Amino acid sequence: MSLSNGISLALKDSEFSFVQVQDLRLARQNMETAHFDLVILDLNLPDGSGLDFLRELRRSSPVPVIILTANDLETDVVTGLELGADDYITKPFSLMILRARVNARLRKGNSPSADPVEIDSFLFSFGKMEFLKNGALIELSKTEQKLLRILMENKGNTLTRAQLVDAVWTDGAEYVDENALSVAIKRLRDKLEDFPSQPKYIKTVYGIGYTWAVK
């Protein structure tokens, strides 16, 4: 608690407001009821692992996450970043450096080029979970949102089917039916493409996977 208070004091600014929580239960409640521009996350929590919370968070939210923890093993760092953390800081740390990294992450997160994304007739706001085509709202399921996001983050690059399954179904990819990805791709094409049978954007790379072809 004292460390949390110290961080809040170090980052105190007229433009910032804080919500401090000490366990996963309260973290989940707050994420469901409020909007946050940044999450500073410890991994060692009294009722579970912060990595579990990060995994859950990345299923529905692109909010920037800075992991701040005593866990400095290389495997922990790699796992945190692969699960979607934007930065990883180990204790002991400088509060001045933490403040600089928080400010840098917020600037990047609020950059017009980061979100929303505008391509041709599309306007995708992953932060607000609003997706428009020619100004009309497109209703996307959580699975379709995650699939679209990973494709957009890798525009022009081919992602294998295994990579997409792992990224979209993070809570148990090994149990996903092999047709689930094909079905999700078809539904996303039906909603986004003018001619789903001849897609311009979400293209199949035969024998490998899929790509968002328009950069």
C-alpha positions, 0 to 999 in steps of 0.5 A: 500500500505504501508503494502504491501511495508513493507512486500516486504521489510521484505522479500527482498532476492536475491532469491525472486522477487515480484509482488504487486497488489492492487485489484482482477482484477490485481491479476487475470491478473497476475495469468493468465500470470505468474508463482508464487511460493507463494501468500500472500492474503488479504481478504479485497480488493477494488473490492471484497473478497480475498476468492472469488479469492482463490476459483477461484484459487483453481479450476486450481492451487495448488500454496501455499496461505498464507492469511494475513488479519485483519479478525480474526473471527473463521469463516473466518479462517475456511472458508479460510482454507477449501477453500484451503489456506495453512496458515492464519495470522491475523494482527497485526503480526510479520514480522519476523514470516511472513518471517519464515512462507513464507520460511517454505511454500516455502520449503514444496512446493518445496519438491520433495515429494510434487510435482511431485507425482510418483506412479508406471508408473505415474508421476503427476505434478500438478504445471506444469499441466503435467501428464504422464503414462509410459513417455507419456503425458496424456491430462486431463481436468481441472475437471479431474485434480481437481478430480485426485488431491483430490483423490491423496491428500487422497490416501487410504481414501474413499471420499464420492460423496458429498465430491468430488462434493464439492471439484471439482465443487466449484463454484456451487456444488448444481447445478451439475447434479448427473451424472457429477461425475460418468462421470468424474470418468469414463473419468479419469479411461479411461485415467489412468487405463490399464483396466478401467472396473477393476480399480486398482487405482480409486476404487468405494466404493459402496454406499459411493464414491471413493478412490485412492487405491494405497498408 
